[in-house]
Amino acid sequence: MKTVIIYYTFGGATKREAERLAKELNAQLYRVKETHNRSLLGAFIPGGLWAMRRKSVSIQPLSVDLNAYDQIIIGCPVWAGYPAPAFNAIVQRLPNGKRIELFLCSGGGGSQKSESGTKALIEKKGCTVASYRDIHTGVKPGKMKE
Ligand SMILES: Cc1cc2nc3c(=O)[nH]c(=O)nc-3n(C[C@H](O)[C@H](O)[C@H](O)COP(=O)(O)O)c2cc1C
């Protein structure tokens, strides 16, 4: 099965997990970046609020053709209990009918309260959620050095 891992990271933890998974599955890896260079403060305000409201954010144009893959794995950090806003931007770009696996990286609080709503968003796009994983990274909020 042709698989792509598409992920957003702010602090680097989701990137590490995505890279590990890409090696394990021999999958293509693609990092989504926001258009705006977000600060740590900007991650909390308004980022956390936008996450809770399932608001999307402007991202750099995707240079990957998601249509070319049978399976799409999406990785994203948890902000305020919800996937970070870049997740919503990824979901908007999902082609119809794909098999989706999700992994959400949180400091430790998990994403239980938003899980069913997150799955519903993907199903609304005509895709199937094949798996959902909460990863507790133990990483404190911080911005990754590029
Ligand atoms: C704005 C913001 C909000 C966060 N909210 C939560 C939260 O609600 N629950 C939690 O367990 N961790 C929370 N965290 C911690 C991150 O989810 C955790 O550090 C995760 O590993 C970050 O992934 P990343 O390094 O790929 O960005 C938050 C971090 C940030 C920056």
Ligand as a Chemical Component Dictionary entry (heavy atoms), coordinates in Angstrom:
data_LIG
# 
_chem_comp.id                   LIG 
_chem_comp.type                 NON-POLYMER 
_chem_comp.pdbx_formal_charge   0 
_chem_comp.three_letter_code    LIG 
# 
loop_
_chem_comp_atom.comp_id 
_chem_comp_atom.atom_id 
_chem_comp_atom.alt_atom_id 
_chem_comp_atom.type_symbol 
_chem_comp_atom.charge 
_chem_comp_atom.model_Cartn_x 
_chem_comp_atom.model_Cartn_y 
_chem_comp_atom.model_Cartn_z 
_chem_comp_atom.pdbx_ordinal 
LIG C1  C1  C 0 -0.319 25.986 22.350 1  
LIG C2  C2  C 0 -0.079 24.654 22.981 2  
LIG C3  C3  C 0 -1.117 24.004 23.628 3  
LIG C4  C4  C 0 -0.911 22.733 24.199 4  
LIG N1  N1  N 0 -1.963 22.101 24.787 5  
LIG C5  C5  C 0 -1.784 20.852 25.286 6  
LIG C6  C6  C 0 -2.891 20.157 25.865 7  
LIG O1  O1  O 0 -4.027 20.621 25.908 8  
LIG N2  N2  N 0 -2.655 18.906 26.376 9  
LIG C7  C7  C 0 -1.407 18.327 26.346 10 
LIG O2  O2  O 0 -1.247 17.223 26.826 11 
LIG N3  N3  N 0 -0.348 18.970 25.781 12 
LIG C8  C8  C 0 -0.515 20.210 25.258 13 
LIG N4  N4  N 0 0.549  20.867 24.671 14 
LIG C9  C9  C 0 1.836  20.173 24.575 15 
LIG C10 C10 C 0 2.040  19.548 23.196 16 
LIG O3  O3  O 0 0.895  18.854 22.753 17 
LIG C11 C11 C 0 3.223  18.567 23.216 18 
LIG O4  O4  O 0 4.369  19.237 23.638 19 
LIG C12 C12 C 0 3.442  17.926 21.842 20 
LIG O5  O5  O 0 4.394  16.925 21.975 21 
LIG C13 C13 C 0 3.898  18.968 20.865 22 
LIG O6  O6  O 0 4.195  18.404 19.615 23 
LIG P1  P1  P 0 5.218  19.146 18.638 24 
LIG O7  O7  O 0 6.532  19.175 19.389 25 
LIG O8  O8  O 0 5.259  18.320 17.414 26 
LIG O9  O9  O 0 4.692  20.509 18.378 27 
LIG C14 C14 C 0 0.374  22.122 24.120 28 
LIG C15 C15 C 0 1.407  22.800 23.458 29 
LIG C16 C16 C 0 1.195  24.036 22.898 30 
LIG C17 C17 C 0 2.328  24.726 22.166 31 
# 
loop_
_chem_comp_bond.comp_id 
_chem_comp_bond.atom_id_1 
_chem_comp_bond.atom_id_2 
_chem_comp_bond.value_order 
_chem_comp_bond.pdbx_ordinal 
LIG C1  C2  SING 1  
LIG C2  C3  SING 2  
LIG C2  C16 DOUB 3  
LIG C3  C4  DOUB 4  
LIG C4  N1  SING 5  
LIG C4  C14 SING 6  
LIG N1  C5  DOUB 7  
LIG C5  C6  SING 8  
LIG C5  C8  SING 9  
LIG C6  O1  DOUB 10 
LIG C6  N2  SING 11 
LIG N2  C7  SING 12 
LIG C7  O2  DOUB 13 
LIG C7  N3  SING 14 
LIG N3  C8  DOUB 15 
LIG C8  N4  SING 16 
LIG N4  C9  SING 17 
LIG N4  C14 SING 18 
LIG C9  C10 SING 19 
LIG C10 O3  SING 20 
LIG C10 C11 SING 21 
LIG C11 O4  SING 22 
LIG C11 C12 SING 23 
LIG C12 O5  SING 24 
LIG C12 C13 SING 25 
LIG C13 O6  SING 26 
LIG O6  P1  SING 27 
LIG P1  O7  DOUB 28 
LIG P1  O8  SING 29 
LIG P1  O9  SING 30 
LIG C14 C15 DOUB 31 
LIG C15 C16 SING 32 
LIG C16 C17 SING 33 
# 
